[in-house]
Amino acid sequence: MDPVSKITVRFNNGEDKTLFEFYPDEISFSETEFIGLTESEALKLRFEKDENPHLFIYSLIS
């Protein structure tokens, strides 16, 4: 089984939260994609990438 990656964010109130897990061989994210998003917007981004991976440019998380 491939390793699962997690998206953990810090909100402007200082709260840290893991939003979701994903398989990096299927979709990927960069830090900058999440800056300024609400929690629901970040979850929507994950759903959109998962449903339509061909619509996004993939980038490596360093």
PyMOL Python script that loads the backbone (N, CA, C, O; Angstrom):
from pymol import cmd

cmd.read_pdbstr("""\
ATOM      1  N   MET A   1       0.841  -1.178   0.000  1.00  0.00           N
ATOM      2  CA  MET A   1       0.000   0.000   0.000  1.00  0.00           C
ATOM      3  C   MET A   1       0.893   1.250   0.000  1.00  0.00           C
ATOM      4  O   MET A   1       1.892   1.311   0.716  1.00  0.00           O
ATOM      5  N   ASP A   2       0.519   2.228  -0.804  1.00  0.00           N
ATOM      6  CA  ASP A   2       1.278   3.479  -0.880  1.00  0.00           C
ATOM      7  C   ASP A   2       1.066   4.307   0.380  1.00  0.00           C
ATOM      8  O   ASP A   2       0.004   4.244   0.999  1.00  0.00           O
ATOM      9  N   PRO A   3       2.095   5.097   0.764  1.00  0.00           N
ATOM     10  CA  PRO A   3       1.946   5.950   1.944  1.00  0.00           C
ATOM     11  C   PRO A   3       0.940   7.074   1.693  1.00  0.00           C
ATOM     12  O   PRO A   3       0.816   7.594   0.584  1.00  0.00           O
ATOM     13  N   VAL A   4       0.239   7.423   2.749  1.00  0.00           N
ATOM     14  CA  VAL A   4      -0.753   8.480   2.692  1.00  0.00           C
ATOM     15  C   VAL A   4      -0.113   9.772   3.193  1.00  0.00           C
ATOM     16  O   VAL A   4       0.625   9.767   4.178  1.00  0.00           O
ATOM     17  N   SER A   5      -0.402  10.878   2.508  1.00  0.00           N
ATOM     18  CA  SER A   5       0.056  12.196   2.957  1.00  0.00           C
ATOM     19  C   SER A   5      -1.114  12.918   3.607  1.00  0.00           C
ATOM     20  O   SER A   5      -2.276  12.631   3.318  1.00  0.00           O
ATOM     21  N   LYS A   6      -0.792  13.863   4.491  1.00  0.00           N
ATOM     22  CA  LYS A   6      -1.817  14.629   5.186  1.00  0.00           C
ATOM     23  C   LYS A   6      -1.654  16.105   4.883  1.00  0.00           C
ATOM     24  O   LYS A   6      -0.539  16.597   4.705  1.00  0.00           O
ATOM     25  N   ILE A   7      -2.771  16.804   4.827  1.00  0.00           N
ATOM     26  CA  ILE A   7      -2.763  18.257   4.735  1.00  0.00           C
ATOM     27  C   ILE A   7      -3.150  18.782   6.111  1.00  0.00           C
ATOM     28  O   ILE A   7      -4.290  18.625   6.548  1.00  0.00           O
ATOM     29  N   THR A   8      -2.200  19.400   6.780  1.00  0.00           N
ATOM     30  CA  THR A   8      -2.427  20.018   8.082  1.00  0.00           C
ATOM     31  C   THR A   8      -2.219  21.506   7.920  1.00  0.00           C
ATOM     32  O   THR A   8      -1.217  21.939   7.351  1.00  0.00           O
ATOM     33  N   VAL A   9      -3.161  22.294   8.417  1.00  0.00           N
ATOM     34  CA  VAL A   9      -3.127  23.742   8.233  1.00  0.00           C
ATOM     35  C   VAL A   9      -3.177  24.453   9.581  1.00  0.00           C
ATOM     36  O   VAL A   9      -3.559  23.869  10.595  1.00  0.00           O
ATOM     37  N   ARG A  10      -2.788  25.711   9.569  1.00  0.00           N
ATOM     38  CA  ARG A  10      -2.931  26.581  10.731  1.00  0.00           C
ATOM     39  C   ARG A  10      -3.849  27.721  10.335  1.00  0.00           C
ATOM     40  O   ARG A  10      -3.576  28.457   9.386  1.00  0.00           O
ATOM     41  N   PHE A  11      -4.931  27.856  11.069  1.00  0.00           N
ATOM     42  CA  PHE A  11      -5.894  28.918  10.815  1.00  0.00           C
ATOM     43  C   PHE A  11      -5.430  30.217  11.460  1.00  0.00           C
ATOM     44  O   PHE A  11      -4.541  30.208  12.312  1.00  0.00           O
ATOM     45  N   ASN A  12      -6.028  31.329  11.057  1.00  0.00           N
ATOM     46  CA  ASN A  12      -5.592  32.627  11.574  1.00  0.00           C
ATOM     47  C   ASN A  12      -5.879  32.787  13.062  1.00  0.00           C
ATOM     48  O   ASN A  12      -5.371  33.727  13.674  1.00  0.00           O
ATOM     49  N   ASN A  13      -6.673  31.910  13.667  1.00  0.00           N
ATOM     50  CA  ASN A  13      -6.888  31.946  15.111  1.00  0.00           C
ATOM     51  C   ASN A  13      -5.856  31.118  15.871  1.00  0.00           C
ATOM     52  O   ASN A  13      -5.931  30.999  17.094  1.00  0.00           O
ATOM     53  N   GLY A  14      -4.889  30.542  15.144  1.00  0.00           N
ATOM     54  CA  GLY A  14      -3.821  29.754  15.751  1.00  0.00           C
ATOM     55  C   GLY A  14      -4.100  28.264  15.840  1.00  0.00           C
ATOM     56  O   GLY A  14      -3.216  27.497  16.221  1.00  0.00           O
ATOM     57  N   GLU A  15      -5.306  27.837  15.498  1.00  0.00           N
ATOM     58  CA  GLU A  15      -5.672  26.427  15.553  1.00  0.00           C
ATOM     59  C   GLU A  15      -4.999  25.651  14.423  1.00  0.00           C
ATOM     60  O   GLU A  15      -5.026  26.081  13.270  1.00  0.00           O
ATOM     61  N   ASP A  16      -4.396  24.507  14.756  1.00  0.00           N
ATOM     62  CA  ASP A  16      -3.851  23.581  13.770  1.00  0.00           C
ATOM     63  C   ASP A  16      -4.851  22.452  13.579  1.00  0.00           C
ATOM     64  O   ASP A  16      -5.431  21.953  14.544  1.00  0.00           O
ATOM     65  N   LYS A  17      -5.049  22.051  12.324  1.00  0.00           N
ATOM     66  CA  LYS A  17      -6.016  20.993  12.047  1.00  0.00           C
ATOM     67  C   LYS A  17      -5.602  20.215  10.810  1.00  0.00           C
ATOM     68  O   LYS A  17      -5.200  20.800   9.805  1.00  0.00           O
ATOM     69  N   THR A  18      -5.702  18.892  10.888  1.00  0.00           N
ATOM     70  CA  THR A  18      -5.513  18.058   9.704  1.00  0.00           C
ATOM     71  C   THR A  18      -6.842  18.033   8.956  1.00  0.00           C
ATOM     72  O   THR A  18      -7.862  17.587   9.482  1.00  0.00           O
ATOM     73  N   LEU A  19      -6.807  18.520   7.724  1.00  0.00           N
ATOM     74  CA  LEU A  19      -8.034  18.622   6.937  1.00  0.00           C
ATOM     75  C   LEU A  19      -8.395  17.324   6.228  1.00  0.00           C
ATOM     76  O   LEU A  19      -9.559  16.928   6.184  1.00  0.00           O
ATOM     77  N   PHE A  20      -7.373  16.664   5.671  1.00  0.00           N
ATOM     78  CA  PHE A  20      -7.645  15.435   4.941  1.00  0.00           C
ATOM     79  C   PHE A  20      -6.355  14.703   4.641  1.00  0.00           C
ATOM     80  O   PHE A  20      -5.260  15.239   4.807  1.00  0.00           O
ATOM     81  N   GLU A  21      -6.508  13.465   4.196  1.00  0.00           N
ATOM     82  CA  GLU A  21      -5.395  12.636   3.741  1.00  0.00           C
ATOM     83  C   GLU A  21      -5.591  12.362   2.250  1.00  0.00           C
ATOM     84  O   GLU A  21      -6.707  12.413   1.733  1.00  0.00           O
ATOM     85  N   PHE A  22      -4.481  12.072   1.575  1.00  0.00           N
ATOM     86  CA  PHE A  22      -4.558  11.766   0.146  1.00  0.00           C
ATOM     87  C   PHE A  22      -3.370  10.916  -0.250  1.00  0.00           C
ATOM     88  O   PHE A  22      -2.373  10.834   0.468  1.00  0.00           O
ATOM     89  N   TYR A  23      -3.493  10.290  -1.397  1.00  0.00           N
ATOM     90  CA  TYR A  23      -2.388   9.498  -1.952  1.00  0.00           C
ATOM     91  C   TYR A  23      -1.637  10.368  -2.956  1.00  0.00           C
ATOM     92  O   TYR A  23      -2.201  10.750  -3.982  1.00  0.00           O
ATOM     93  N   PRO A  24      -0.367  10.687  -2.676  1.00  0.00           N
ATOM     94  CA  PRO A  24       0.383  11.603  -3.543  1.00  0.00           C
ATOM     95  C   PRO A  24       0.661  11.076  -4.944  1.00  0.00           C
ATOM     96  O   PRO A  24       1.058  11.843  -5.821  1.00  0.00           O
ATOM     97  N   ASP A  25       0.462   9.790  -5.170  1.00  0.00           N
ATOM     98  CA  ASP A  25       0.617   9.285  -6.532  1.00  0.00           C
ATOM     99  C   ASP A  25      -0.642   9.532  -7.359  1.00  0.00           C
ATOM    100  O   ASP A  25      -0.641   9.302  -8.568  1.00  0.00           O
ATOM    101  N   GLU A  26      -1.713   9.998  -6.719  1.00  0.00           N
ATOM    102  CA  GLU A  26      -2.961  10.282  -7.424  1.00  0.00           C
ATOM    103  C   GLU A  26      -3.197  11.777  -7.613  1.00  0.00           C
ATOM    104  O   GLU A  26      -3.608  12.204  -8.692  1.00  0.00           O
ATOM    105  N   ILE A  27      -2.942  12.577  -6.579  1.00  0.00           N
ATOM    106  CA  ILE A  27      -3.078  14.034  -6.646  1.00  0.00           C
ATOM    107  C   ILE A  27      -1.993  14.661  -5.788  1.00  0.00           C
ATOM    108  O   ILE A  27      -1.397  13.985  -4.950  1.00  0.00           O
ATOM    109  N   SER A  28      -1.732  15.944  -5.988  1.00  0.00           N
ATOM    110  CA  SER A  28      -0.740  16.625  -5.163  1.00  0.00           C
ATOM    111  C   SER A  28      -1.180  18.060  -4.903  1.00  0.00           C
ATOM    112  O   SER A  28      -2.055  18.599  -5.582  1.00  0.00           O
ATOM    113  N   PHE A  29      -0.559  18.652  -3.918  1.00  0.00           N
ATOM    114  CA  PHE A  29      -0.879  20.006  -3.499  1.00  0.00           C
ATOM    115  C   PHE A  29       0.415  20.740  -3.163  1.00  0.00           C
ATOM    116  O   PHE A  29       1.431  20.118  -2.854  1.00  0.00           O
ATOM    117  N   SER A  30       0.366  22.066  -3.228  1.00  0.00           N
ATOM    118  CA  SER A  30       1.471  22.881  -2.737  1.00  0.00           C
ATOM    119  C   SER A  30       0.937  23.769  -1.626  1.00  0.00           C
ATOM    120  O   SER A  30      -0.259  24.052  -1.570  1.00  0.00           O
ATOM    121  N   GLU A  31       1.822  24.207  -0.744  1.00  0.00           N
ATOM    122  CA  GLU A  31       1.422  25.058   0.381  1.00  0.00           C
ATOM    123  C   GLU A  31       0.633  26.273  -0.070  1.00  0.00           C
ATOM    124  O   GLU A  31      -0.380  26.626   0.533  1.00  0.00           O
ATOM    125  N   THR A  32       1.098  26.902  -1.119  1.00  0.00           N
ATOM    126  CA  THR A  32       0.504  28.167  -1.546  1.00  0.00           C
ATOM    127  C   THR A  32      -0.946  28.034  -2.001  1.00  0.00           C
ATOM    128  O   THR A  32      -1.675  29.025  -2.028  1.00  0.00           O
ATOM    129  N   GLU A  33      -1.370  26.838  -2.353  1.00  0.00           N
ATOM    130  CA  GLU A  33      -2.754  26.639  -2.771  1.00  0.00           C
ATOM    131  C   GLU A  33      -3.745  26.859  -1.626  1.00  0.00           C
ATOM    132  O   GLU A  33      -4.920  27.136  -1.868  1.00  0.00           O
ATOM    133  N   PHE A  34      -3.282  26.737  -0.395  1.00  0.00           N
ATOM    134  CA  PHE A  34      -4.172  26.800   0.756  1.00  0.00           C
ATOM    135  C   PHE A  34      -4.169  28.156   1.457  1.00  0.00           C
ATOM    136  O   PHE A  34      -5.065  28.439   2.251  1.00  0.00           O
ATOM    137  N   ILE A  35      -3.194  28.982   1.180  1.00  0.00           N
ATOM    138  CA  ILE A  35      -3.105  30.283   1.858  1.00  0.00           C
ATOM    139  C   ILE A  35      -4.305  31.140   1.493  1.00  0.00           C
ATOM    140  O   ILE A  35      -4.595  31.352   0.315  1.00  0.00           O
ATOM    141  N   GLY A  36      -4.991  31.625   2.498  1.00  0.00           N
ATOM    142  CA  GLY A  36      -6.144  32.492   2.303  1.00  0.00           C
ATOM    143  C   GLY A  36      -7.467  31.770   2.131  1.00  0.00           C
ATOM    144  O   GLY A  36      -8.508  32.419   2.024  1.00  0.00           O
ATOM    145  N   LEU A  37      -7.455  30.430   2.102  1.00  0.00           N
ATOM    146  CA  LEU A  37      -8.695  29.681   1.935  1.00  0.00           C
ATOM    147  C   LEU A  37      -9.360  29.415   3.282  1.00  0.00           C
ATOM    148  O   LEU A  37      -8.692  29.317   4.311  1.00  0.00           O
ATOM    149  N   THR A  38     -10.665  29.302   3.257  1.00  0.00           N
ATOM    150  CA  THR A  38     -11.396  28.818   4.424  1.00  0.00           C
ATOM    151  C   THR A  38     -11.297  27.298   4.437  1.00  0.00           C
ATOM    152  O   THR A  38     -10.841  26.691   3.468  1.00  0.00           O
ATOM    153  N   GLU A  39     -11.722  26.690   5.531  1.00  0.00           N
ATOM    154  CA  GLU A  39     -11.694  25.234   5.614  1.00  0.00           C
ATOM    155  C   GLU A  39     -12.557  24.616   4.513  1.00  0.00           C
ATOM    156  O   GLU A  39     -12.141  23.649   3.874  1.00  0.00           O
ATOM    157  N   SER A  40     -13.736  25.155   4.288  1.00  0.00           N
ATOM    158  CA  SER A  40     -14.611  24.580   3.263  1.00  0.00           C
ATOM    159  C   SER A  40     -14.034  24.771   1.865  1.00  0.00           C
ATOM    160  O   SER A  40     -14.212  23.905   1.008  1.00  0.00           O
ATOM    161  N   GLU A  41     -13.348  25.884   1.615  1.00  0.00           N
ATOM    162  CA  GLU A  41     -12.708  26.097   0.316  1.00  0.00           C
ATOM    163  C   GLU A  41     -11.561  25.114   0.097  1.00  0.00           C
ATOM    164  O   GLU A  41     -11.361  24.630  -1.017  1.00  0.00           O
ATOM    165  N   ALA A  42     -10.805  24.817   1.161  1.00  0.00           N
ATOM    166  CA  ALA A  42      -9.707  23.852   1.054  1.00  0.00           C
ATOM    167  C   ALA A  42     -10.242  22.449   0.782  1.00  0.00           C
ATOM    168  O   ALA A  42      -9.664  21.703  -0.009  1.00  0.00           O
ATOM    169  N   LEU A  43     -11.337  22.094   1.430  1.00  0.00           N
ATOM    170  CA  LEU A  43     -11.942  20.785   1.184  1.00  0.00           C
ATOM    171  C   LEU A  43     -12.513  20.705  -0.227  1.00  0.00           C
ATOM    172  O   LEU A  43     -12.458  19.652  -0.862  1.00  0.00           O
ATOM    173  N   LYS A  44     -13.053  21.797  -0.709  1.00  0.00           N
ATOM    174  CA  LYS A  44     -13.561  21.840  -2.080  1.00  0.00           C
ATOM    175  C   LYS A  44     -12.414  21.649  -3.078  1.00  0.00           C
ATOM    176  O   LYS A  44     -12.568  20.948  -4.078  1.00  0.00           O
ATOM    177  N   LEU A  45     -11.264  22.276  -2.804  1.00  0.00           N
ATOM    178  CA  LEU A  45     -10.082  22.121  -3.663  1.00  0.00           C
ATOM    179  C   LEU A  45      -9.685  20.651  -3.748  1.00  0.00           C
ATOM    180  O   LEU A  45      -9.406  20.138  -4.831  1.00  0.00           O
ATOM    181  N   ARG A  46      -9.661  19.984  -2.611  1.00  0.00           N
ATOM    182  CA  ARG A  46      -9.307  18.565  -2.591  1.00  0.00           C
ATOM    183  C   ARG A  46     -10.293  17.760  -3.431  1.00  0.00           C
ATOM    184  O   ARG A  46      -9.884  16.911  -4.223  1.00  0.00           O
ATOM    185  N   PHE A  47     -11.585  18.019  -3.263  1.00  0.00           N
ATOM    186  CA  PHE A  47     -12.600  17.303  -4.020  1.00  0.00           C
ATOM    187  C   PHE A  47     -12.442  17.550  -5.517  1.00  0.00           C
ATOM    188  O   PHE A  47     -12.521  16.617  -6.316  1.00  0.00           O
ATOM    189  N   GLU A  48     -12.220  18.802  -5.893  1.00  0.00           N
ATOM    190  CA  GLU A  48     -12.080  19.139  -7.314  1.00  0.00           C
ATOM    191  C   GLU A  48     -10.861  18.474  -7.936  1.00  0.00           C
ATOM    192  O   GLU A  48     -10.924  17.987  -9.064  1.00  0.00           O
ATOM    193  N   LYS A  49      -9.759  18.452  -7.209  1.00  0.00           N
ATOM    194  CA  LYS A  49      -8.559  17.789  -7.749  1.00  0.00           C
ATOM    195  C   LYS A  49      -8.758  16.285  -7.849  1.00  0.00           C
ATOM    196  O   LYS A  49      -8.283  15.653  -8.792  1.00  0.00           O
ATOM    197  N   ASP A  50      -9.453  15.718  -6.886  1.00  0.00           N
ATOM    198  CA  ASP A  50      -9.672  14.282  -6.887  1.00  0.00           C
ATOM    199  C   ASP A  50     -10.623  13.874  -8.019  1.00  0.00           C
ATOM    200  O   ASP A  50     -10.448  12.822  -8.635  1.00  0.00           O
ATOM    201  N   GLU A  51     -11.611  14.700  -8.282  1.00  0.00           N
ATOM    202  CA  GLU A  51     -12.593  14.388  -9.317  1.00  0.00           C
ATOM    203  C   GLU A  51     -12.107  14.745 -10.725  1.00  0.00           C
ATOM    204  O   GLU A  51     -12.516  14.112 -11.698  1.00  0.00           O
ATOM    205  N   ASN A  52     -11.244  15.748 -10.841  1.00  0.00           N
ATOM    206  CA  ASN A  52     -10.792  16.236 -12.147  1.00  0.00           C
ATOM    207  C   ASN A  52      -9.274  16.458 -12.160  1.00  0.00           C
ATOM    208  O   ASN A  52      -8.820  17.584 -12.363  1.00  0.00           O
ATOM    209  N   PRO A  53      -8.501  15.413 -11.950  1.00  0.00           N
ATOM    210  CA  PRO A  53      -7.050  15.612 -11.839  1.00  0.00           C
ATOM    211  C   PRO A  53      -6.395  16.159 -13.105  1.00  0.00           C
ATOM    212  O   PRO A  53      -5.325  16.762 -13.029  1.00  0.00           O
ATOM    213  N   HIS A  54      -7.008  15.962 -14.246  1.00  0.00           N
ATOM    214  CA  HIS A  54      -6.428  16.447 -15.499  1.00  0.00           C
ATOM    215  C   HIS A  54      -6.551  17.963 -15.637  1.00  0.00           C
ATOM    216  O   HIS A  54      -5.923  18.542 -16.524  1.00  0.00           O
ATOM    217  N   LEU A  55      -7.338  18.622 -14.789  1.00  0.00           N
ATOM    218  CA  LEU A  55      -7.528  20.061 -14.894  1.00  0.00           C
ATOM    219  C   LEU A  55      -6.477  20.857 -14.131  1.00  0.00           C
ATOM    220  O   LEU A  55      -6.459  22.085 -14.217  1.00  0.00           O
ATOM    221  N   PHE A  56      -5.612  20.192 -13.396  1.00  0.00           N
ATOM    222  CA  PHE A  56      -4.656  20.868 -12.533  1.00  0.00           C
ATOM    223  C   PHE A  56      -3.221  20.544 -12.930  1.00  0.00           C
ATOM    224  O   PHE A  56      -2.920  19.441 -13.387  1.00  0.00           O
ATOM    225  N   ILE A  57      -2.368  21.498 -12.750  1.00  0.00           N
ATOM    226  CA  ILE A  57      -0.933  21.279 -12.921  1.00  0.00           C
ATOM    227  C   ILE A  57      -0.418  20.678 -11.631  1.00  0.00           C
ATOM    228  O   ILE A  57      -0.652  21.219 -10.551  1.00  0.00           O
ATOM    229  N   TYR A  58       0.275  19.573 -11.736  1.00  0.00           N
ATOM    230  CA  TYR A  58       0.796  18.909 -10.547  1.00  0.00           C
ATOM    231  C   TYR A  58       2.121  19.513 -10.137  1.00  0.00           C
ATOM    232  O   TYR A  58       2.929  19.892 -10.986  1.00  0.00           O
ATOM    233  N   SER A  59       2.346  19.602  -8.840  1.00  0.00           N
ATOM    234  CA  SER A  59       3.611  20.109  -8.332  1.00  0.00           C
ATOM    235  C   SER A  59       4.037  19.241  -7.159  1.00  0.00           C
ATOM    236  O   SER A  59       3.205  18.641  -6.479  1.00  0.00           O
ATOM    237  N   LEU A  60       5.322  19.183  -6.934  1.00  0.00           N
ATOM    238  CA  LEU A  60       5.857  18.399  -5.838  1.00  0.00           C
ATOM    239  C   LEU A  60       5.806  19.181  -4.540  1.00  0.00           C
ATOM    240  O   LEU A  60       6.022  20.393  -4.528  1.00  0.00           O
ATOM    241  N   ILE A  61       5.524  18.494  -3.456  1.00  0.00           N
ATOM    242  CA  ILE A  61       5.580  19.109  -2.135  1.00  0.00           C
ATOM    243  C   ILE A  61       6.990  18.871  -1.605  1.00  0.00           C
ATOM    244  O   ILE A  61       7.444  17.732  -1.494  1.00  0.00           O
ATOM    245  N   SER A  62       7.658  19.945  -1.286  1.00  0.00           N
ATOM    246  CA  SER A  62       9.040  19.778  -0.803  1.00  0.00           C
ATOM    247  C   SER A  62       9.105  19.733   0.696  1.00  0.00           C
ATOM    248  O   SER A  62      10.189  19.597   1.263  1.00  0.00           O
TER     249      SER A  62
END
""", "prot")
cmd.dss("prot")
cmd.show_as("cartoon", "prot")
cmd.util.cbc("prot")
cmd.orient("prot")
